Amino acid sequence: MLFVILGILSAAGVWYWRFNMAREAAREIGNIAGDLVNAPRRFGFRRRANAHPVEGIDEPNLAITAIAVAFLELGGMPAREDLTALANTLGSRLGIKHDDIDEMMVLGRWLMNECQGPQPAITRITKRLAKLDHAAFQTLLPVLSEVGGRRGGLNDKQREALDDIARILKLR
């Protein structure tokens, strides 16, 4: 009889423990989902009705990140090392934590895809950057220089993109 009672109490304890673990896992998933939904707002992005997503960029650092991601992709599909190097460059130039840079790069890649590719994205996002902070080119150009220098120099598409950026920002 004693073994039966101990068995029932043990089984109840195990089920109680499993229930608590499931509740904690559900709470953690809910927190992650909330973080993902709120991440774009943290980085200065607000989706506006009847407007292109690029018009929702309110923070120059997000625009710089999106332009850098598109500029990197003009050189072909980037390798993991290239993306890591870009994240390190952006983190040091913009003074932002690595985790935040990773999220901004994901958002920047999404914005690039919404523009139908890297070249149109560079043009459109640079125009937005010029409206937000015309002096941000002083941060943007060194980032792009490091991106181009990593692969042994700029290709023709990247040179055209730099000319386009210079024209939009009225640097030439």
C-alpha positions as CSV (number, residue, x, y, z in Angstrom):
1,M,0.0,0.0,0.0
2,L,2.9,2.3,0.8
3,F,4.5,1.7,-2.6
4,V,1.2,2.5,-4.3
5,I,0.9,5.8,-2.5
6,L,4.6,6.7,-3.3
7,G,4.0,5.7,-6.9
8,I,1.0,8.0,-7.2
9,L,2.8,10.9,-5.5
10,S,5.8,10.4,-7.8
11,A,3.6,10.3,-10.9
12,A,1.8,13.4,-9.8
13,G,5.1,15.1,-9.2
14,V,6.4,14.2,-12.6
15,W,3.2,15.5,-14.3
16,Y,3.4,18.7,-12.2
17,W,7.0,19.2,-13.3
18,R,6.2,18.6,-17.0
19,F,3.3,21.0,-16.8
20,N,5.5,23.8,-15.3
21,M,8.1,23.2,-18.0
22,A,5.5,23.4,-20.8
23,R,4.2,26.6,-19.3
24,E,7.7,28.1,-19.1
25,A,8.4,27.1,-22.7
26,A,5.1,28.7,-23.9
27,R,6.0,31.9,-22.0
28,E,9.4,32.0,-23.6
29,I,8.0,31.5,-27.1
30,G,5.5,34.3,-26.4
31,N,8.4,36.6,-25.4
32,I,10.4,35.8,-28.5
33,A,7.4,36.4,-30.7
34,G,6.9,39.8,-29.0
35,D,10.5,40.7,-29.5
36,L,10.3,39.8,-33.2
37,V,7.2,41.9,-33.7
38,N,8.7,44.9,-31.9
39,A,12.2,44.7,-33.4
40,P,11.5,46.8,-36.5
41,R,10.1,49.6,-34.2
42,R,13.3,49.5,-32.1
43,F,15.4,50.2,-35.2
44,G,13.3,53.1,-36.5
45,F,10.9,51.4,-38.8
46,R,7.2,52.1,-38.9
47,R,5.0,50.5,-41.6
48,R,2.8,53.2,-43.2
49,A,-0.4,52.5,-45.0
50,N,-0.4,53.1,-48.8
51,A,3.4,53.7,-48.7
52,H,6.4,51.7,-49.8
53,P,8.2,50.1,-46.8
54,V,11.3,52.2,-47.4
55,E,9.2,55.3,-46.5
56,G,8.8,53.7,-43.1
57,I,12.5,54.1,-42.3
58,D,12.9,56.7,-39.6
59,E,16.5,56.0,-38.4
60,P,19.6,56.8,-40.5
61,N,21.4,53.7,-39.1
62,L,18.8,51.4,-40.4
63,A,19.0,53.0,-43.9
64,I,22.8,52.7,-43.8
65,T,22.5,49.1,-42.9
66,A,20.0,48.3,-45.6
67,I,22.2,50.1,-48.2
68,A,25.3,48.2,-47.1
69,V,23.4,44.9,-47.3
70,A,22.3,45.7,-50.8
71,F,25.8,46.9,-51.8
72,L,27.3,43.7,-50.6
73,E,24.8,41.7,-52.7
74,L,25.7,43.6,-55.8
75,G,28.9,41.6,-55.7
76,G,27.0,38.3,-55.8
77,M,25.5,36.1,-53.1
78,P,27.6,36.9,-50.0
79,A,29.3,34.2,-48.0
80,R,28.9,33.8,-44.3
81,E,32.3,35.4,-43.8
82,D,31.2,38.5,-45.8
83,L,28.1,38.9,-43.7
84,T,30.1,38.5,-40.5
85,A,32.6,41.1,-41.7
86,L,29.7,43.5,-42.7
87,A,28.1,43.0,-39.3
88,N,31.5,43.8,-37.6
89,T,32.0,46.9,-39.8
90,L,28.5,48.2,-39.1
91,G,28.8,47.5,-35.4
92,S,32.0,49.5,-35.1
93,R,31.0,52.3,-37.4
94,L,27.5,52.8,-36.0
95,G,28.3,51.9,-32.4
96,I,25.6,49.3,-32.2
97,K,25.6,45.9,-30.4
98,H,26.2,42.9,-32.6
99,D,22.8,41.3,-31.8
100,D,21.0,44.5,-32.9
101,I,23.1,44.7,-36.1
102,D,22.1,41.2,-37.0
103,E,18.4,42.1,-36.7
104,M,19.0,45.3,-38.6
105,M,20.7,43.4,-41.4
106,V,17.7,41.0,-41.6
107,L,15.3,44.0,-41.8
108,G,17.6,45.6,-44.4
109,R,17.6,42.5,-46.5
110,W,13.8,42.5,-46.4
111,L,13.7,46.1,-47.4
112,M,16.0,45.3,-50.3
113,N,13.7,42.5,-51.4
114,E,10.7,44.9,-51.2
115,C,12.6,47.1,-53.7
116,Q,13.0,44.2,-56.1
117,G,16.7,43.9,-55.8
118,P,19.9,45.5,-54.6
119,Q,20.3,48.2,-57.3
120,P,16.8,49.7,-56.9
121,A,17.1,49.3,-53.2
122,I,20.3,51.4,-53.1
123,T,18.7,54.2,-55.1
124,R,15.5,54.2,-53.1
125,I,17.0,53.9,-49.6
126,T,19.7,56.5,-50.4
127,K,16.9,59.0,-51.3
128,R,15.3,58.2,-48.0
129,L,18.6,58.6,-46.2
130,A,19.1,62.0,-47.8
131,K,15.8,63.1,-46.4
132,L,16.5,61.8,-42.9
133,D,20.1,62.9,-42.5
134,H,22.1,64.3,-45.4
135,A,25.3,64.2,-43.4
136,A,25.0,60.4,-42.9
137,F,27.0,59.8,-46.0
138,Q,30.1,60.4,-43.8
139,T,29.2,57.2,-42.1
140,L,27.9,55.4,-45.2
141,L,30.8,55.8,-47.5
142,P,33.5,54.3,-45.2
143,V,31.2,51.3,-44.6
144,L,30.8,50.8,-48.4
145,S,34.5,51.2,-48.9
146,E,35.2,48.4,-46.4
147,V,32.6,46.2,-48.1
148,G,34.1,46.7,-51.5
149,G,37.7,46.3,-50.3
150,R,36.9,42.9,-48.6
151,R,36.4,41.2,-51.9
152,G,39.4,42.6,-53.7
153,G,37.9,45.7,-55.1
154,L,34.6,47.0,-56.5
155,N,32.9,45.4,-59.4
156,D,31.1,47.4,-62.1
157,K,27.7,47.3,-60.4
158,Q,29.2,48.5,-57.1
159,R,30.9,51.4,-58.9
160,E,27.6,52.3,-60.6
161,A,25.9,52.2,-57.2
162,L,28.5,54.5,-55.7
163,D,28.0,56.9,-58.6
164,D,24.3,56.8,-58.0
165,I,24.7,57.4,-54.3
166,A,27.0,60.4,-55.0
167,R,24.4,61.8,-57.4
168,I,21.5,61.4,-55.0
169,L,23.5,62.9,-52.1
170,K,24.8,65.7,-54.4
171,L,28.4,64.8,-53.7
172,R,29.4,65.3,-57.4
